[in-house]
């Protein structure tokens, strides 16, 4: 069983969103790496590209002593699946959370139009972002962790264009690693979770009851157990 974990954040957030989970895992003796993707957190000055994100995951997996369990939330989950499906990787397994719907071009383009409208606000949509976060993450410390690395409001257009490249089901079919799909029962991003599961060579599906899209923040205790279970099942 690997003792190393890489945690990949979601869109507009940063590595700081994983503070609580990282501390839990480190207290149990795991080595944990939490990188920032281009355009996010400490790298907010960079342009987001899929190629840059792939290098980020590569580098994170090389920073640990043994092949890690790669865990991604939302954007991080999509990118982890894409990364693992491109070629054999230095990883022990994948946990893909809240990314159970293939991002099609019409959906991505509609999201771009919405994001562009929100950016017309004087604060570029910061108040709306923080309000929605407060409604979905009731634990104030966890919400503060999400905001601690800054909100990557300017990354949306680049990210939504770049995500057109993803063919998630096809990527999953090429992955020769254990893959655990984790979705909250109240999440709207799980329409194709069964297709994902059918495509996986070695896959399993876990539902977290009552969790919305931000599963690790909405149900942190339950999510921690899911990760421990995934780690325990690795060869």
RASULJO-V603104 format. One record per pair of residues at least 24 apart in sequence whose ideal C-beta (glycine too) atoms are under 7 Angstrom apart, sorted by the first residue. I is the first residue (numbers start at 1). J is the second residue. D is the distance in Angstrom with one decimal. If there is no record, write none. Layout:
BEGIN
{{I,J,D} {I,J,D}}
END
This chain:
BEGIN
{{1,231,6.0} {1,232,6.5} {1,234,5.1} {2,66,5.5} {2,67,6.1} {2,68,5.9} {2,69,5.8} {2,92,4.2} {2,231,6.8} {2,234,5.7} {3,29,6.5} {3,30,5.5} {3,31,6.2} {3,66,6.9} {4,30,6.8} {4,31,4.7} {4,64,3.9} {4,65,6.4} {4,66,5.4} {4,68,3.8} {5,30,5.4} {5,32,5.0} {5,68,5.5} {5,69,5.0} {5,71,6.3} {6,33,4.9} {6,60,4.6} {6,61,6.0} {6,68,4.7} {6,70,4.8} {6,71,6.7} {7,32,6.4} {7,34,4.8} {7,71,5.1} {8,57,6.9} {8,70,6.9} {8,71,6.6} {8,72,3.9} {8,73,6.9} {8,76,3.0} {8,79,6.4} {8,80,5.8} {9,37,7.0} {9,40,6.7} {9,73,6.4} {9,76,5.4} {10,73,4.7} {10,74,3.7} {10,75,4.9} {10,76,5.8} {11,74,6.1} {11,75,4.0} {11,159,6.0} {12,129,6.9} {12,151,5.7} {12,152,4.6} {12,153,6.8} {12,155,6.4} {13,40,6.9} {13,146,5.5} {13,149,7.0} {14,40,4.9} {14,41,2.8} {14,149,3.0} {14,150,6.4} {15,41,5.6} {15,149,6.2} {16,41,6.7} {16,145,5.4} {16,146,7.0} {16,148,4.1} {16,149,3.8} {17,145,5.8} {17,146,4.6} {19,145,4.5} {20,142,6.1} {20,145,6.4} {20,220,5.9} {21,216,5.8} {21,220,6.9} {21,224,6.3} {24,224,5.4} {31,64,5.3} {31,65,6.8} {33,60,4.7} {33,63,5.3} {33,64,6.0} {35,60,4.5} {39,152,5.6} {39,155,3.7} {39,158,6.3} {39,159,6.8} {40,152,4.6} {40,155,6.3} {41,149,3.9} {41,150,6.3} {44,150,6.0} {44,152,5.6} {47,158,5.6} {48,155,5.1} {48,158,4.4} {48,159,4.9} {48,162,6.2} {49,162,5.8} {50,162,4.8} {50,165,5.4} {53,79,5.0} {54,83,5.4} {57,83,4.8} {61,89,7.0} {61,90,4.8} {61,91,5.9} {62,90,6.8} {67,91,5.2} {67,92,4.5} {68,92,6.2} {69,93,5.1} {69,95,6.5} {69,230,6.3} {69,231,5.8} {69,234,6.6} {70,94,5.2} {71,95,4.3} {71,227,6.5} {72,96,5.9} {72,97,6.5} {73,97,4.8} {73,98,5.7} {73,216,6.2} {74,98,4.7} {74,99,5.8} {74,213,6.7} {78,103,7.0} {78,166,5.9} {78,168,6.4} {81,168,5.7} {81,171,5.0} {81,172,5.8} {82,166,5.5} {82,171,5.2} {84,175,4.7} {84,177,6.1} {85,171,3.0} {85,172,6.5} {85,174,4.3} {85,175,5.3} {88,176,6.9} {91,177,6.0} {92,234,5.0} {93,177,5.2} {93,178,4.0} {93,179,6.9} {93,230,6.6} {93,234,5.4} {94,175,6.8} {94,177,5.9} {94,179,4.7} {95,180,4.7} {95,182,6.1} {95,227,6.5} {95,230,5.3} {96,179,6.4} {96,181,5.4} {97,182,4.3} {97,215,5.5} {98,183,6.2} {98,184,6.8} {98,187,5.6} {98,189,5.3} {98,213,5.1} {98,215,5.7} {99,189,6.3} {100,181,6.4} {100,183,5.2} {100,189,5.6} {100,190,3.5} {100,191,6.7} {100,192,5.8} {100,193,3.9} {100,196,6.1} {101,189,4.9} {101,190,6.6} {101,191,4.5} {101,192,5.4} {102,168,5.0} {102,169,6.4} {102,192,5.7} {103,163,5.1} {103,166,6.1} {105,164,5.4} {108,160,4.8} {108,163,5.7} {108,164,5.9} {111,160,5.6} {112,157,6.1} {112,160,4.7} {115,156,4.2} {115,157,6.8} {119,153,6.9} {124,153,4.7} {125,153,5.7} {126,151,6.0} {126,153,6.4} {136,212,5.4} {136,214,5.8} {136,218,6.6} {137,214,6.1} {137,217,4.6} {137,218,6.6} {142,217,4.8} {142,220,6.7} {146,217,6.9} {169,195,5.7} {169,196,6.5} {169,199,4.9} {172,196,5.6} {172,199,4.3} {172,200,5.3} {173,199,4.5} {175,200,7.0} {175,201,6.7} {176,201,6.2} {177,202,7.0} {178,202,4.9} {178,233,6.9} {178,234,6.5} {179,203,4.6} {180,204,5.2} {180,206,6.2} {180,230,4.9} {181,205,4.8} {182,206,4.8} {182,208,6.6} {182,215,6.2} {182,226,5.7} {183,207,6.0} {184,208,5.0} {184,211,2.9} {184,212,5.3} {184,213,6.6} {184,215,4.7} {184,218,6.5} {185,209,5.3} {185,210,6.3} {185,211,6.5} {186,210,6.4} {186,211,6.3} {186,212,4.8} {187,211,6.8} {187,212,5.9} {187,213,4.9} {188,213,6.9} {189,213,6.0}}
END
